[in-house]
Amino acid sequence: MAFRQIRHVLGWNSSGACLALGISAGELQTIEAKNSPFPDIARPALADVLNLARRLPTEPPLWIKNWNRFSKPAAMIAFSVPPCPGCGSNLATTGKEETRNRGLYWSFSCRGCGGKYWSNDGYLRLVIPGRGWKRKNIDHPVCLRCNVECCVIGSPGSSNQQHYFECPECKQHYRMRKDKPVLTTPFVGPRVELPFLPDRSCLNCARGRLRIRLRPPRTKQYLFNCRGEGSCGRSFKWNEKLKKLVLLKQRSGAKRVPKQPGRKPDQRKRARITLAALFLLDGIKPYAMKTELFPEQNLPTHAFDSTKKLLRRSATQIEAEKQRLSPVPKSERLLVAQKARQLLGLERPSLRQSA
């Protein structure tokens, strides 16, 4: 057992130890399991191994103790990293970034309390959550009023010129024009600028704005809809030959009736529910009339299983049908039962129901 610990300290496996000592793997396994003495042929090599093990320090050096194996390999930090202000644990380096305002800085995280910090001079600063766009970008504009770095709030495209920025202090919106921030208004969805149509005002009502409905390659021409407060809702398309917008005709005819939610009710299932309610009102158990509820079933056992499922899944509907048919006279119940049997394919009424 003691030699097994020495092997672990030196990083040896059993094969390397057997080659160094000149013994077989079975003999080494027996010696380590029973802690028996080594043979005479292995004693000179064993003495050299023990001398090598004595040269190792009893305690690991200080740099191994301070080394955090969870830290990502980053460049040499120009300052000493202080402990976590929240719990006092050692911080792990998570990355290195560079921005225009902060310059070169490092990011740290605490595995004890979960705190996240950044620093460029040895003083820890708490990371503000929700600052937008975590990609490496040094071209974020600075607010002209607050002198604070803005964050991305919308990205219609991948280029930096197509991003929308917002100041976290005064909530003003900016866009980049020729590498300079330009004040803009808050947008409703990504607005794509078209070179052939700089003005998006509606030609019909002059109150709404034209929003793109479809565009190539899905269609041959651009299709627009008038949207906004007080808009007319008309549609336009861009005629490439005429180089202008063309008003589309409105759809003529009656309005479409919206479809009712849910599936279309099954008439045969409704007929089975009606028959089951009539059987219960007359004091007849539905299981006795299983062949009338499911005449298409060839075997009685199959009809019994189907009747059992019907009574379990449609119990509420059967109870409602009983309440509806309870004040109805018996002569009218026979007519209702006859219609239900016709839907199920039964040619003549049953003897029990007619009696």
Secondary structure, 3 states (H helix, E strand, C coil): CHHHHHHHHHCCCHHHHHHHHCCCHHHHHHHHHHCCCCCHHHHHHHHHHHHHHHCCCCCCCHHHHHCCCCCCCCCCCCCCCCCCCCCCCCCEEEEEEEECCCEEEEEEECCCCCCEEEECCCCCEECCCCCCCCCCCCCCCECCCCCCECEEEECCCCCHHHCEEECCCCCCEEEEECCEEEEECCCCCCCCCCCCCCCCECCCCCCCEEEEEECCCCCCCCEEEEECCCCCCCEEEEECCCCEEEECCCCCCCCCCCCCCCCCCCHHHHHHHHHHHHHHHCCCCHHHHHHHHCCCCCCHHHHHHHHHHHHHHCHHHHHHHHHHHCCCCHHHHHHHHHHHHHHHCCCCCCHHHHC
